[in-house]
Amino acid sequence: MQRLISEGARAMADDPVTMLAREFAPKCLPALAAQGVSNLKAVTSASGKKIAGVWTGAGCVVEVKVKGDGDEACYFVAKKIGSYREVRRESGLVDHMSYYNELMFYETDLADKMCDAGALCPRPLFVARQSSGLADNSGRVAGPQTSARLQRALTRYRVKEDGGEEKDEGVICMTKLPGGRWGESQDHIQGALTWLARLHALFWGARADEVVATGVSDQAGFWHLDTRYLELANMSQTSPLRLAAAGLDARLKSDAMQTMCHGDPKGANIMADKKAGVSMYDFQWFGKAPPVKDLAYFFATAVFLCRDWKQSDEEAFLRYYHGELCQLLEAQGDDKPTFEYLYTSYQLAVCDYHRWIEGGFCWGDMNLIGFHTEACFRRIHEGKAPKTEEEYRAKIFECFPP
């Protein structure tokens, strides 16, 4: 019996989750104290519980419990980002670069600035990078376009630096958010829209370019065209959404409203607490874009995925967001967009998201998505309908000037 207990204890000690918890708990103590989370002076024990995986399979998310003297304990979250060298699918390689973007995000003070502005999110406690030592087999699964994008991303996100060893693994230790599951109630929806308005106002206009200069992505969202060339290749050559794809992308990049977006505000990435309000996490797709990209995805995959879509309800929520945003912009001396301009750009962002769905898979309320896509294409096809990508681009800019 004693031998079995010893073997069980040894196996637990060798468990990667437990090893991660024990390695990083002491390193997080100073930041936990600075953030007012805990006053632990030393770690007497640390344990971990895996609470989620990552989309590409190379990594995991762990809740760490730290105990000190007596019964005092505190918690934090550690996100383990594995190496791109572990990924065995081309689409997975494309997606895995976003986790290095999240490393960049947490190596800055962006999360602290957002929390200070009322957009509550996990604050960084400790961020580490290291080399995996794995062989690079990415060339076996990546085509020429993916290989080229991979090399650019590795440089941009400082995985690969001149004259240095690749640091292709990382761990982000962050504060644990209060509360529980976000729901589709009126209060929760408005709380999330207020959160988005605070984020967007904080980095409005030229401020977004300053953030991009720190190294985070210059494009937000997982479906932006430069990343989704594999899904674009799945679409029919005669599909209006495919023919319009480059034009829609260019129009959104030229939009007068530019800011930093969360990039993935689905319900699973949102929490709600009675005291702290709404918060969001998962910043792998954080980047620069018009705010309507966040809104299109939020409404299609969070608000109306589990409740009946009504155009009147959608417009009411959009007007609520517009009011929150304009109040913040006015207070900081920025020009306010009209609701009509916001709504037009929102419809274009929905069309852009629909393009990804057509080449990828269905995710979101298709009544909402189809309504706005049809509305945009009615205008684009009015009169002489375009037939080429160039004609679609010209007509999009004619119908929806930035």
N, C-alpha and C positions, 0 to 999 in steps of 0.2 A: 504493500500500500504506500509506504514512504517513497519507494522508487517511482511509482506512478505519479505521486504528487510532485516530486522533484522534476520529472520529465515534463509534466504539465506546466510548471512554473518556468522551466527553461524555454519551452515552446512559446509561452506568452512573452517572455523577455525578448525572444528573437523575432516576434511578429513585427512587420514593418510599421504598422500603425502605432504600436507601443513604443518602438524605437524612435519614431518621429516625435511622439509626445515627450519622451524623456530628453531628447536632444534639444528641443526648442523651448520647453517650459522655462528653464533658467534664463534663456536669452530674452524671453519676453517679459520677465519680471519688472525691469525698470520702466518699460513702456506701459505695462498694466497699472503701475503705480501712478505714472504721469497722467494717464487717462482717467484716473479715479476709479478704476475697476476693482483694484485689490491693493491691500497693504501688506501682502505676504513678503516676508524678508528672505525666506529661503524655501526651496522645494523639498518636501519630504517624500512626495510620490507624485507621479504623473501618469495618466492613462488616456487612451484615445479610443474614440468610436467612429468608425467610418459612417458618414451620413449621406454621401453622394459620390458618384464617379464623375468622370469628365467625358465629354462627348466623343473624344477620339480614343478613349480607353487608356491613354497614357497619363495616369495620374488619379488623384482622388481628393475628396474633401473630408477632413477629420475634425470632430469636436474634441477638444483637449480639456481634461479636468485636471487641475493643479491643486494639490493639498499642501498646506504648511503645517505648522505646529497646531495641535489640537484638532478641532473640527473645521477650521477655516478652510474654505475652498473657493476657487474661481474658475471660470471657463473662458476659452477663446477658440477661434477656428483657424485651422491650418489647411491651406490648399497646396497640395503637392502637384507640381507640374512636371511630368515626365519628359523625356527627350523626344524630339521629332523623329529620332532614329528608331524609336520603337513602333512607329505608326506604319501600318502595312497596306493602307489604301490611299490612292491619290487624293480623293476628296478629303480624307482625314488629314493629310499633310496640309492642304489648303486651310482647313479649320484650325489645325494645331498652332498656326502662327498667331492666332488670336490670344492664346494663353500667354505668349511672350509679350503681347501688347498689354495684358493685364499686369504682368510683372513691371513693365514700364510705368503703368498708372500708379502702382503702389510704391514705386521708388521715388515718386514726387510728393508734393504736399497737396495734390489735387483733392484727395479724400477729405483732408482736414478743412480745406477751403469750402468744400461742398457742405460739410456738416455745419460749419460756422454760418453758412448762408441759409440753413434750415432744410437742406436736402440731405437728410440723415442716411449714412451708409457706413459700412465697416471702416474703421480707421486702421492704418497699418501699425503693427507692433514690432515686427522684425521681418525683413525680406532677405533671402539668401539665394545665391546662384552657385552652381558647381558644374563640373564636367561629368558626364555620365560614363565616359570611357568606352562607350559602345561603338561598334563599327557602323559606318554610315552606309546604309543600304537604300537610301531614299531614291537613288537613281534607278532602282529596279521597278519602282512603282509609279514614279513621276514622269510625265511626258515633258517635252522641252519647255512648254510654257510654264508648267508648274515648277520645274527645276529652276528656271530663271527667277520666278517670283519668290521661291523659297530662299535663294541666295540673297536677294534684295531685302527680304524680311529679316533674315538672320543678322544682316548688317544694321538695319534700321533699329531693331529691338535689342541690339548690343549682345546678341548671343555670340556673334563672331566679331572680334576686334582685331585690328592689324597687329600681327606679331604675337598674339596671345592665343591661349588654348580656348576652344569653344566652351562656353558655359551654357550647356543645353538643357539643364535641369534647374528647377527652382522651387522654393517654398515661400508662400506668402502667409505670414501669421497676422491675423486681424482680430479686431474686437467682435464679439458675438452680438448680433442685433437683438433688441428686446421684442417681445410680442410673439405672434403666431401667424398663421396663414392669412393672407390677404383674400378678401372676398369681393363679390360684385355688387355690394350694397352701394347706395347713393353716396354715403359718407366715405366709403373706401375709394370709390372711383374719383370723387372730387379731391380726396387727400392725395391720390397718386398724381392727378393733374396739377395740383399745387406743387408737388415735389418736382415734377417735370418743368413747370414754369420757373421755379427757383434755379434749377440746374441751367436751363437755357438762358435765363437772364444773366446769370453769373458770368457766362463766357460769351456773351452776345458780341457779334461783329468781329472787330480786329482782335479782341481778346482770344478768340478761338485760334487764330494763327499763332499767338504767343504760346498757347498750350501745345499745339502741334510741334512747335519748335523744341519742346522738351523731349520729344521722341515718341509720343503716343501716335496712334493711327490718324492719318489725315482723312479717313473716311469711316463713317459709322455704320453699324448694322451688318449682319452676316450676308445679306442678299445683294449688296451693291455690285454693280455690273463687273467691275474690274476683278472681283474675286470669283464671280459665278459664271465663268466661261465654260465650265464643264456642263452646267445645267443649260446654258444657252445653246450648246451644241445638240442637246436633246430635242430642241424645239423644231417644228416644221419651218423650212426655209420661207414659206409663204405666210406664216403666222403674222398678223398685224402687230402683236406684242413683240415678236422678235425683230421685225422691221423697224419698229419704233423704239427699240431698247436703247440704242446709242443716243437718240434724240432726247428721250426722257432722262437718261443719265446726265447728259450735258445740260439740260434745262435745270435740273435740280442742283447741279454743281454751280450754276450761274444764279441761283435764287438770291434775292436781296436779303433774305433771312439766313444767316449762317451762325452756327454756334457749335458747342460740343454736346453730343447726344449720348445717352446711355447706350443705345444701340440694340438692346434686347429686353425691353420692358414688358415681358410676358408675366402672367400671374404668378408663375413659379419663382420669379426673381423679385417678388414684392412681399413685404411683411407689413403687418399692422399691429399697433399697440395702443391701448386706450390712453396711456399717458404720453408716450413719445410720438404717437401718430404713425404715418406711413414712412417706410424706409425701403430702399432698394439695394440689391447687391449684384454680383457677377458683372464685372466691367471688362470682360474680354473683348467685346465689340464696341467699346467706347471709342468715339472719334468725332471728327468734324462732319457736319451735315446740316441741312435745314431742319428746324425742330419738328417739322411735319413728318419726318421719317420715324421719329419716336411715336408720334401720335397715330400714324397709320398702323404701325405694328401693335401698339397698345390697344387700340379699338378693335382691330381685327382678331387678335389672339387672346386678349384678356377680358375686355369689357363685354363683347358681344358673342364670344365663343360659347358661353353658358347661359345666355339670356337672349330673348327674341330681339333681333335688330329692328329698330324703327328709325327712320331718317330724322324724325323730330327729336327723338332722344339723343341721337348722335350729334345733331346740330346744337342742342342745348348744352351738351358736355363740351363741345368745341368752343362755344361762346363763353362758357365758364373758364376754360383754359385761357382763352384770349384775354378775358378780363384780368385774370391773375397775372399773366405775362405783361400786359400793358401797364398795370399798376407798378410793377417792379422796374420796367424799362423807364417809365417816366421819372421814377424816384432817382434813377442813376443818370438821367440826362440823355437817354437814347431815344431815337425816333421810334414811334410805335407803328407796327404794320396795321393796315385795315383788316377787318374781319374778312372782307371779300378776297383780299390778296392771300391771306392765310388759308382760306377755304380752297381756293384754286390750287395752291401749292400742295395742299393736303390731298386733293383728288389725284394730282400727278404722282405723289408718293405712293398712293394706293395702287395706281396702275403699275408703277415700278415694282412694287411687291408682287403683284399679280404675274408679272413677267417671270419672277423666280418660281412661283408656284407652278406655272405651266411647264417649266423645264425641270422642276424638282419634284415636290409632292404637295398635296393640299394640306394647308395648316392655317386655319382661320375661318371666319364667317364669310362664306362665299356670296351670301346675299349682299352684304356690305361691299365686298370687293368687286362683285360683278356690277353693282349699281354705279359705282364711281368710274369703273373702267368703261362702261357703256357711255356714260355721260361725256367723258373725255374724247372717246373715239367718234362720237356723233359730231363733235366740233371739228375734229381732225379730218374726218371724211366728208364734211360738208363741201359742196361744190365739186371740184375735181379732186378725187381721192388720190393720195400719194401711192406710189408703187415701189419705190426704192427706199433704202435707208436714208439717202441724202434728201429725198423729197419729204420723208417723214420728219426728219430733223428740222427742215426749213418750215414745215407746216406747224410743228409743235411750237417753235419760237414765234411764229406769226400769231397763232391762236392764244398762246400763253406767254406773253412777253415778260421777261424777268424784271 
